[in-house]
Amino acid sequence: MTFSKWSHPLVTGTVILTLTGLVSRFIGFFYRIFLSNVFGAEGMGLYQLISPVLALSFSLTVSGIQTAISKYVANETSTRDYKSSFRTLWAGFLLAMALSAACALGIYVYAEPIAANLLLEARTAPLLRIIALSIPMASVHSCINGYFYGIRKTGIPAFSQLAEQVFRVGSVYLIYFICQKHGLTPTISFAVVGLVIGESASMIVSVVAILARAHQVFPAHTHTSVRESTGSTAGRLHKSLHFRHRQASQPPSSVITVYRRITGQLLQLAVPLSANRLVLNLLQSVEAIYIPNRLMAYGLGNADALSVYGVLTGMSLPLILFPSAITNSISVLLLPIVSEADASGNWSAVRRAIYTSIRLCLLLGFFCTALFLLFGRLAGRLLFHSELAGSFILTLSFICPFMYIASTLNSILNGLGKTIQTFLFSVVSLLLRLLFVFFAIPLYGIKGYLWGMLASQMLQTLLCTVSALYISRKTHRR
């Protein structure tokens, strides 16, 4: 790999996105400390319980569509077919909005049954109604981000991600201080309101960016459409992207045929991607929902079970996962480079990526393990005022080397086109963890789950390593 590759727009854009992700994670980490101190372990447990619903809604509504938009827009803009790229965005946007509106309405209307029967915690019902409002907003900015990923302008998605985090955290801080000033007691609902505010900020940034892009590509047409707009965001987006005056000479049937073809293409790619993500999120949701339930089977009360769950997922795990921002950055950089090396038959670069990533991740993993072993208990006391959080950090510290290696090798395998393998590896490791949730937690408490996390991460790392080394030896013979 030569140094010139680092000046490639794809790599440069990835670095921008990665740096923004690091800043966002830094903000989010201290935000979680604030939440844990204000709302306590039980409040954090309730807050974490709604995460599976958000993850599943994203899988159902827009995750695969975003990737499909990115792929087809990249193909169209490479031939300077800007009109088709905007049509692709508009078709994907309409599809995602229809799905997200249905999903949001379903969650809002059936919040009580979802809370009681699926999340097994009736108190999450009002939180579900609030987050339902964020689902269409997330679909808007995800589709637009997919467009900008396709044209390799990652600065816009990066900025929208940062805006989401800043407005979410800032709004919750503001609500908290207003409550303090007026002698009111803040509830965890305010944190969920902040999530909706953050999504709306990200959506606004994305909409402004795509309108600016439309004006840049089609200046005369966009000027007309914006001037004639009724003032609503949906109206401006529709008129800027649809270019109805351009299509006025076309019969309505031909326009419908074009969009039907584009929608079919998007669905052909989006459906399997969404299905894979949906399966993984379903398994993760079952895991998240049943941890408090199994803790009650161990003998804890409802409040204590939620508190333990909140300490683990809202305090200890974010600290353990914080250094993974570095390996995630490496992973994002590795995927396009490995894909390029694979396409050009540069097998030595593939082998170099495999062995170098294993060595670097081992070094980082062992360093982080030692750091958490030495200062984990102190960090739990100072950051979260929780001895239990410190105890969890000590146990989870051993997961670091395995987690970092699996992350980078997953990216390499995906870059080599082994997406089915990585999907199966993730499913197998999640199933192993679920066995510990259902059978170990009732016997050993939360320690049973921590052992399951370590065992599943070791299994996934082993599977990824064996697969990557097999590919390395296979390419060595070529």
ZADREN-229033 format. One record per residue (C-alpha): residue in three letters; x negated, y, z. Coordinates in nm, 2 decimals. Layout:
REC  residu       X       Y       Z
REC     Ala       X       Y       Z
...
***
This chain:
REC  residu       X       Y       Z
REC     Met    0.00    0.00    0.00
REC     Thr   -0.15    0.33   -0.10
REC     Phe   -0.11    0.66    0.07
REC     Ser    0.08    0.79   -0.23
REC     Lys    0.38    0.57   -0.13
REC     Trp    0.42    0.78    0.18
REC     Ser    0.50    1.08   -0.04
REC     His    0.77    0.88   -0.21
REC     Pro    1.11    1.06   -0.16
REC     Leu    1.26    0.74   -0.02
REC     Val    0.99    0.71    0.25
REC     Thr    0.99    1.08    0.32
REC     Gly    1.37    1.08    0.36
REC     Thr    1.35    0.78    0.59
REC     Val    1.10    0.95    0.81
REC     Ile    1.33    1.25    0.84
REC     Leu    1.62    1.03    0.93
REC     Thr    1.41    0.84    1.18
REC     Leu    1.28    1.15    1.35
REC     Thr    1.63    1.28    1.38
REC     Gly    1.74    0.94    1.52
REC     Leu    1.47    0.96    1.79
REC     Val    1.59    1.31    1.89
REC     Ser    1.95    1.19    1.90
REC     Arg    1.85    0.88    2.11
REC     Phe    1.65    1.11    2.35
REC     Ile    1.96    1.33    2.39
REC     Gly    2.19    1.03    2.43
REC     Phe    1.97    0.87    2.69
REC     Phe    1.98    1.16    2.93
REC     Tyr    2.35    1.20    2.85
REC     Arg    2.41    0.85    2.98
REC     Ile    2.22    0.95    3.30
REC     Phe    2.45    1.24    3.34
REC     Leu    2.76    1.03    3.28
REC     Ser    2.65    0.76    3.53
REC     Asn    2.59    1.03    3.79
REC     Val    2.92    1.20    3.73
REC     Phe    3.16    0.91    3.67
REC     Gly    2.98    0.63    3.86
REC     Ala    2.92    0.27    3.76
REC     Glu    3.29    0.18    3.74
REC     Gly    3.36    0.48    3.51
REC     Met    3.07    0.37    3.29
REC     Gly    3.21    0.02    3.28
REC     Leu    3.55    0.16    3.15
REC     Tyr    3.37    0.38    2.90
REC     Gln    3.16    0.08    2.77
REC     Leu    3.47   -0.14    2.73
REC     Ile    3.61    0.07    2.45
REC     Ser    3.29    0.03    2.24
REC     Pro    3.40   -0.30    2.08
REC     Val    3.72   -0.13    1.95
REC     Leu    3.51    0.14    1.79
REC     Ala    3.27   -0.11    1.64
REC     Leu    3.55   -0.33    1.50
REC     Ser    3.73   -0.03    1.35
REC     Phe    3.42    0.09    1.18
REC     Ser    3.36   -0.26    1.04
REC     Leu    3.72   -0.28    0.91
REC     Thr    3.75    0.07    0.76
REC     Val    3.42    0.20    0.62
REC     Ser    3.10    0.01    0.69
REC     Gly    3.10   -0.19    0.37
REC     Ile    3.25    0.10    0.17
REC     Gln    2.96    0.33    0.28
REC     Thr    2.70    0.09    0.15
REC     Ala    2.89    0.03   -0.17
REC     Ile    2.92    0.41   -0.24
REC     Ser    2.55    0.44   -0.18
REC     Lys    2.46    0.17   -0.42
REC     Tyr    2.68    0.28   -0.71
REC     Val    2.60    0.65   -0.66
REC     Ala    2.23    0.56   -0.68
REC     Asn    2.28    0.38   -1.01
REC     Glu    2.49    0.67   -1.15
REC     Thr    2.27    0.96   -1.05
REC     Ser    1.96    0.77   -1.18
REC     Thr    2.12    0.83   -1.53
REC     Arg    2.24    1.18   -1.43
REC     Asp    2.60    1.07   -1.45
REC     Tyr    2.71    1.31   -1.18
REC     Lys    3.08    1.30   -1.28
REC     Ser    3.09    0.92   -1.22
REC     Ser    2.91    0.95   -0.89
REC     Phe    3.17    1.19   -0.76
REC     Arg    3.45    0.97   -0.89
REC     Thr    3.28    0.68   -0.70
REC     Leu    3.27    0.89   -0.38
REC     Trp    3.64    1.00   -0.43
REC     Ala    3.76    0.64   -0.49
REC     Gly    3.57    0.51   -0.18
REC     Phe    3.69    0.81    0.03
REC     Leu    4.06    0.73   -0.06
REC     Leu    4.01    0.37    0.02
REC     Ala    3.84    0.43    0.35
REC     Met    4.09    0.70    0.45
REC     Ala    4.39    0.46    0.39
REC     Leu    4.22    0.19    0.60
REC     Ser    4.11    0.43    0.88
REC     Ala    4.46    0.59    0.90
REC     Ala    4.62    0.25    0.94
REC     Cys    4.36    0.14    1.19
REC     Ala    4.40    0.47    1.39
REC     Leu    4.78    0.45    1.39
REC     Gly    4.76    0.08    1.50
REC     Ile    4.53    0.15    1.79
REC     Tyr    4.73    0.46    1.90
REC     Val    5.07    0.28    1.89
REC     Tyr    4.95   -0.05    2.04
REC     Ala    4.70    0.09    2.29
REC     Glu    4.87   -0.07    2.59
REC     Pro    4.87   -0.43    2.45
REC     Ile    4.52   -0.39    2.32
REC     Ala    4.40   -0.27    2.66
REC     Ala    4.58   -0.54    2.86
REC     Asn    4.55   -0.84    2.63
REC     Leu    4.23   -0.78    2.44
REC     Leu    4.01   -0.56    2.66
REC     Leu    4.16   -0.72    2.97
REC     Glu    4.17   -0.38    3.14
REC     Ala    4.49   -0.17    3.13
REC     Arg    4.31    0.15    3.24
REC     Thr    4.14    0.17    2.89
REC     Ala    4.48    0.24    2.72
REC     Pro    4.46    0.63    2.74
REC     Leu    4.09    0.61    2.63
REC     Leu    4.19    0.40    2.32
REC     Arg    4.45    0.67    2.22
REC     Ile    4.18    0.93    2.23
REC     Ile    3.92    0.74    2.03
REC     Ala    4.19    0.65    1.77
REC     Leu    4.17    1.02    1.66
REC     Ser    3.80    0.99    1.58
REC     Ile    3.84    0.70    1.33
REC     Pro    3.95    0.90    1.02
REC     Met    3.68    1.16    1.10
REC     Ala    3.42    0.89    1.11
REC     Ser    3.54    0.75    0.78
REC     Val    3.50    1.10    0.61
REC     His    3.14    1.16    0.71
REC     Ser    3.04    0.79    0.66
REC     Cys    3.16    0.81    0.30
REC     Ile    2.99    1.14    0.24
REC     Asn    2.67    1.01    0.40
REC     Gly    2.68    0.71    0.17
REC     Tyr    2.68    0.95   -0.12
REC     Phe    2.38    1.14    0.01
REC     Tyr    2.20    0.81    0.08
REC     Gly    2.26    0.72   -0.28
REC     Ile    2.10    1.04   -0.41
REC     Arg    1.82    1.00   -0.16
REC     Lys    1.89    1.32    0.03
REC     Thr    1.88    1.18    0.38
REC     Gly    1.85    1.52    0.54
REC     Ile    2.23    1.57    0.53
REC     Pro    2.31    1.24    0.71
REC     Ala    2.03    1.31    0.96
REC     Phe    2.16    1.66    1.03
REC     Ser    2.52    1.53    1.07
REC     Gln    2.40    1.27    1.31
REC     Leu    2.22    1.53    1.52
REC     Ala    2.53    1.76    1.50
REC     Glu    2.75    1.48    1.63
REC     Gln    2.52    1.41    1.93
REC     Val    2.47    1.78    2.02
REC     Phe    2.84    1.87    2.00
REC     Arg    2.95    1.55    2.18
REC     Val    2.70    1.61    2.47
REC     Gly    2.75    1.98    2.48
REC     Ser    3.13    1.96    2.49
REC     Val    3.13    1.71    2.78
REC     Tyr    2.88    1.93    2.97
REC     Leu    3.11    2.23    2.91
REC     Ile    3.42    2.05    3.02
REC     Tyr    3.24    1.92    3.33
REC     Phe    3.13    2.27    3.44
REC     Ile    3.48    2.42    3.37
REC     Cys    3.62    2.15    3.60
REC     Gln    3.36    2.22    3.86
REC     Lys    3.44    2.59    3.85
REC     His    3.81    2.54    3.90
REC     Gly    3.78    2.26    4.16
REC     Leu    3.91    1.99    3.93
REC     Thr    3.78    1.63    3.93
REC     Pro    3.65    1.52    3.59
REC     Thr    3.75    1.17    3.46
REC     Ile    3.59    0.94    3.21
REC     Ser    3.85    1.05    2.96
REC     Phe    3.65    1.37    2.91
REC     Ala    3.36    1.17    2.78
REC     Val    3.59    1.01    2.52
REC     Val    3.72    1.36    2.42
REC     Gly    3.35    1.45    2.37
REC     Leu    3.32    1.16    2.13
REC     Val    3.60    1.29    1.92
REC     Ile    3.46    1.64    1.92
REC     Gly    3.12    1.50    1.81
REC     Glu    3.28    1.31    1.52
REC     Ser    3.47    1.62    1.41
REC     Ala    3.14    1.83    1.41
REC     Ser    2.97    1.56    1.20
REC     Met    3.27    1.55    0.96
REC     Ile    3.26    1.93    0.91
REC     Val    2.88    1.93    0.84
REC     Ser    2.93    1.65    0.59
REC     Val    3.23    1.82    0.41
REC     Val    3.04    2.15    0.39
REC     Ala    2.74    1.96    0.24
REC     Ile    2.94    1.78   -0.02
REC     Leu    3.12    2.10   -0.12
REC     Ala    2.78    2.26   -0.16
REC     Arg    2.66    1.97   -0.36
REC     Ala    2.96    1.99   -0.59
REC     His    2.90    2.36   -0.64
REC     Gln    2.54    2.29   -0.73
REC     Val    2.62    2.02   -0.98
REC     Phe    2.94    2.17   -1.12
REC     Pro    2.91    2.54   -1.03
REC     Ala    3.19    2.69   -1.25
REC     His    3.44    2.41   -1.18
REC     Thr    3.37    2.40   -0.81
REC     His    3.41    2.78   -0.79
REC     Thr    3.75    2.76   -0.95
REC     Ser    3.87    2.47   -0.73
REC     Val    3.75    2.63   -0.41
REC     Arg    3.92    2.96   -0.50
REC     Glu    4.24    2.79   -0.58
REC     Ser    4.23    2.58   -0.26
REC     Thr    4.52    2.60   -0.02
REC     Gly    4.26    2.64    0.26
REC     Ser    4.28    2.29    0.40
REC     Thr    3.97    2.07    0.42
REC     Ala    4.14    1.79    0.24
REC     Gly    4.25    2.03   -0.03
REC     Arg    3.90    2.17   -0.09
REC     Leu    3.75    1.82   -0.09
REC     His    4.01    1.69   -0.33
REC     Lys    3.98    1.98   -0.57
REC     Ser    3.60    1.99   -0.56
REC     Leu    3.55    1.61   -0.61
REC     His    3.84    1.52   -0.84
REC     Phe    3.79    1.79   -1.10
REC     Arg    4.15    1.78   -1.21
REC     His    4.10    2.04   -1.48
REC     Arg    3.84    1.83   -1.64
REC     Gln    4.07    1.53   -1.66
REC     Ala    4.38    1.73   -1.76
REC     Ser    4.33    1.62   -2.12
REC     Gln    4.31    1.26   -2.03
REC     Pro    4.63    1.06   -2.01
REC     Pro    4.73    0.97   -1.65
REC     Ser    4.72    0.60   -1.73
REC     Ser    4.35    0.63   -1.83
REC     Val    4.26    0.82   -1.51
REC     Ile    4.43    0.55   -1.31
REC     Thr    4.25    0.28   -1.50
REC     Val    3.91    0.45   -1.43
REC     Tyr    3.98    0.47   -1.06
REC     Arg    4.12    0.12   -1.05
REC     Arg    3.80   -0.01   -1.20
REC     Ile    3.58    0.19   -0.96
REC     Thr    3.78    0.08   -0.66
REC     Gly    3.75   -0.28   -0.78
REC     Gln    3.37   -0.24   -0.80
REC     Leu    3.35   -0.09   -0.46
REC     Leu    3.56   -0.37   -0.30
REC     Gln    3.36   -0.64   -0.47
REC     Leu    3.05   -0.53   -0.28
REC     Ala    3.22   -0.38    0.03
REC     Val    3.43   -0.68    0.13
REC     Pro    3.15   -0.94    0.19
REC     Leu    2.94   -0.67    0.37
REC     Ser    3.24   -0.57    0.59
REC     Ala    3.32   -0.94    0.66
REC     Asn    2.96   -1.01    0.78
REC     Arg    2.97   -0.71    1.00
REC     Leu    3.31   -0.79    1.12
REC     Val    3.21   -1.14    1.23
REC     Leu    2.91   -1.00    1.42
REC     Asn    3.12   -0.73    1.59
REC     Leu    3.39   -0.97    1.68
REC     Leu    3.14   -1.19    1.86
REC     Gln    2.98   -0.89    2.03
REC     Ser    3.33   -0.77    2.13
REC     Val    3.42   -1.10    2.29
REC     Glu    3.09   -1.09    2.48
REC     Ala    3.15   -0.73    2.60
REC     Ile    3.51   -0.79    2.70
REC     Tyr    3.46   -1.12    2.89
REC     Ile    3.15   -1.02    3.10
REC     Pro    3.37   -0.84    3.36
REC     Asn    3.63   -1.12    3.34
REC     Arg    3.37   -1.39    3.40
REC     Leu    3.22   -1.18    3.68
REC     Met    3.56   -1.19    3.85
REC     Ala    3.55   -1.57    3.80
REC     Tyr    3.22   -1.56    3.99
REC     Gly    3.40   -1.39    4.28
REC     Leu    3.37   -1.02    4.23
REC     Gly    3.67   -0.79    4.25
REC     Asn    3.79   -0.59    3.95
REC     Ala    3.62   -0.27    4.05
REC     Asp    3.29   -0.44    4.14
REC     Ala    3.29   -0.64    3.82
REC     Leu    3.34   -0.32    3.61
REC     Ser    3.07   -0.15    3.82
REC     Val    2.81   -0.42    3.76
REC     Tyr    2.90   -0.42    3.39
REC     Gly    2.87   -0.04    3.38
REC     Val    2.52   -0.05    3.55
REC     Leu    2.40   -0.31    3.30
REC     Thr    2.53   -0.17    2.97
REC     Gly    2.55    0.20    3.06
REC     Met    2.23    0.24    3.26
REC     Ser    1.97   -0.05    3.24
REC     Leu    2.01   -0.15    2.88
REC     Pro    1.98    0.20    2.73
REC     Leu    1.65    0.24    2.91
REC     Ile    1.53   -0.10    2.78
REC     Leu    1.64   -0.02    2.43
REC     Phe    1.49    0.33    2.43
REC     Pro    1.14    0.22    2.30
REC     Ser    1.32    0.03    2.02
REC     Ala    1.36    0.36    1.84
REC     Ile    1.00    0.31    1.73
REC     Thr    1.05   -0.04    1.60
REC     Asn    1.38    0.07    1.43
REC     Ser    1.18    0.34    1.26
REC     Ile    0.93    0.08    1.14
REC     Ser    1.22   -0.14    1.03
REC     Val    1.38    0.13    0.82
REC     Leu    1.05    0.21    0.65
REC     Leu    0.96   -0.16    0.59
REC     Leu    1.28   -0.26    0.41
REC     Pro    1.23   -0.04    0.09
REC     Ile    0.86   -0.11    0.09
REC     Val    0.90   -0.48    0.11
REC     Ser    1.18   -0.48   -0.15
REC     Glu    0.95   -0.29   -0.39
REC     Ala    0.66   -0.53   -0.32
REC     Asp    0.89   -0.83   -0.38
REC     Ala    1.03   -0.69   -0.70
REC     Ser    0.68   -0.62   -0.84
REC     Gly    0.54   -0.96   -0.72
REC     Asn    0.29   -0.80   -0.48
REC     Trp    0.29   -1.09   -0.24
REC     Ser   -0.02   -0.98   -0.05
REC     Ala    0.17   -0.67    0.05
REC     Val    0.46   -0.89    0.18
REC     Arg    0.22   -1.10    0.38
REC     Arg    0.05   -0.80    0.52
REC     Ala    0.38   -0.65    0.63
REC     Ile    0.48   -0.97    0.81
REC     Tyr    0.16   -1.02    1.00
REC     Thr    0.10   -0.65    1.08
REC     Ser    0.46   -0.61    1.21
REC     Ile    0.42   -0.91    1.43
REC     Arg    0.10   -0.79    1.58
REC     Leu    0.22   -0.43    1.63
REC     Cys    0.55   -0.54    1.79
REC     Leu    0.37   -0.78    2.02
REC     Leu    0.14   -0.50    2.14
REC     Leu    0.43   -0.26    2.19
REC     Gly    0.65   -0.53    2.35
REC     Phe    0.38   -0.63    2.60
REC     Phe    0.31   -0.27    2.68
REC     Cys    0.68   -0.19    2.74
REC     Thr    0.72   -0.51    2.95
REC     Ala    0.43   -0.41    3.17
REC     Leu    0.56   -0.05    3.20
REC     Phe    0.91   -0.17    3.30
REC     Leu    0.77   -0.43    3.55
REC     Leu    0.56   -0.16    3.72
REC     Phe    0.81    0.13    3.72
REC     Gly    1.15   -0.03    3.65
REC     Arg    1.28   -0.03    4.00
REC     Leu    1.16    0.33    4.05
REC     Ala    1.33    0.43    3.73
REC     Gly    1.66    0.28    3.85
REC     Arg    1.64    0.48    4.17
REC     Leu    1.52    0.81    4.02
REC     Leu    1.73    0.82    3.70
REC     Phe    2.05    0.64    3.80
REC     His    2.03    0.63    4.18
REC     Ser    2.10    0.26    4.16
REC     Glu    1.89   -0.02    4.31
REC     Leu    2.09   -0.27    4.09
REC     Ala    1.99   -0.08    3.77
REC     Gly    1.62   -0.12    3.88
REC     Ser    1.67   -0.49    3.94
REC     Phe    1.83   -0.53    3.59
REC     Ile    1.54   -0.34    3.43
REC     Leu    1.29   -0.57    3.58
REC     Thr    1.46   -0.88    3.45
REC     Leu    1.53   -0.74    3.11
REC     Ser    1.17   -0.62    3.06
REC     Phe    1.07   -0.96    2.94
REC     Ile    1.30   -0.93    2.64
REC     Cys    1.10   -0.64    2.48
REC     Pro    0.84   -0.84    2.27
REC     Phe    1.11   -1.07    2.13
REC     Met    1.35   -0.79    2.06
REC     Tyr    1.09   -0.58    1.87
REC     Ile    0.96   -0.87    1.66
REC     Ala    1.31   -0.98    1.56
REC     Ser    1.41   -0.63    1.46
REC     Thr    1.12   -0.58    1.22
REC     Leu    1.13   -0.93    1.08
REC     Asn    1.50   -0.90    1.02
REC     Ser    1.42   -0.59    0.81
REC     Ile    1.15   -0.77    0.62
REC     Leu    1.38   -1.06    0.55
REC     Asn    1.66   -0.83    0.43
REC     Gly    1.41   -0.65    0.21
REC     Leu    1.33   -0.99    0.05
REC     Gly    1.70   -1.06   -0.01
REC     Lys    1.74   -1.31    0.27
REC     Thr    2.05   -1.13    0.41
REC     Ile    2.25   -1.46    0.45
REC     Gln    1.97   -1.60    0.66
REC     Thr    1.95   -1.30    0.89
REC     Phe    2.33   -1.30    0.93
REC     Leu    2.32   -1.67    1.03
REC     Phe    2.03   -1.61    1.27
REC     Ser    2.23   -1.33    1.44
REC     Val    2.55   -1.54    1.46
REC     Val    2.36   -1.84    1.62
REC     Ser    2.19   -1.61    1.88
REC     Leu    2.52   -1.45    1.96
REC     Leu    2.69   -1.78    2.00
REC     Leu    2.42   -1.89    2.24
REC     Arg    2.47   -1.58    2.45
REC     Leu    2.85   -1.64    2.46
REC     Leu    2.78   -1.98    2.60
REC     Phe    2.60   -1.81    2.89
REC     Val    2.89   -1.56    2.93
REC     Phe    3.15   -1.83    2.96
REC     Phe    2.96   -2.09    3.16
REC     Ala    2.66   -1.93    3.33
REC     Ile    2.82   -1.61    3.47
REC     Pro    3.09   -1.79    3.68
REC     Leu    2.81   -2.00    3.84
REC     Tyr    2.52   -1.75    3.87
REC     Gly    2.68   -1.41    3.84
REC     Ile    2.53   -1.14    3.62
REC     Lys    2.19   -1.32    3.63
REC     Gly    2.34   -1.59    3.42
REC     Tyr    2.41   -1.33    3.15
REC     Leu    2.06   -1.19    3.17
REC     Trp    1.91   -1.53    3.12
REC     Gly    2.14   -1.57    2.82
REC     Met    2.02   -1.25    2.67
REC     Leu    1.66   -1.36    2.71
REC     Ala    1.73   -1.71    2.56
REC     Ser    1.93   -1.57    2.26
REC     Gln    1.67   -1.31    2.18
REC     Met    1.39   -1.58    2.20
REC     Leu    1.59   -1.80    1.97
REC     Gln    1.65   -1.52    1.71
REC     Thr    1.29   -1.42    1.72
REC     Leu    1.18   -1.79    1.67
REC     Leu    1.41   -1.83    1.37
REC     Cys    1.30   -1.50    1.21
REC     Thr    0.93   -1.58    1.27
REC     Val    0.95   -1.93    1.13
REC     Ser    1.14   -1.80    0.82
REC     Ala    0.90   -1.51    0.77
REC     Leu    0.59   -1.73    0.81
REC     Tyr    0.73   -1.99    0.57
REC     Ile    0.78   -1.71    0.31
REC     Ser    0.43   -1.59    0.38
REC     Arg    0.28   -1.93    0.32
REC     Lys    0.50   -1.98    0.01
REC     Thr    0.39   -1.66   -0.14
REC     His    0.02   -1.73   -0.06
REC     Arg    0.03   -2.03   -0.30
REC     Arg    0.15   -1.81   -0.59
***
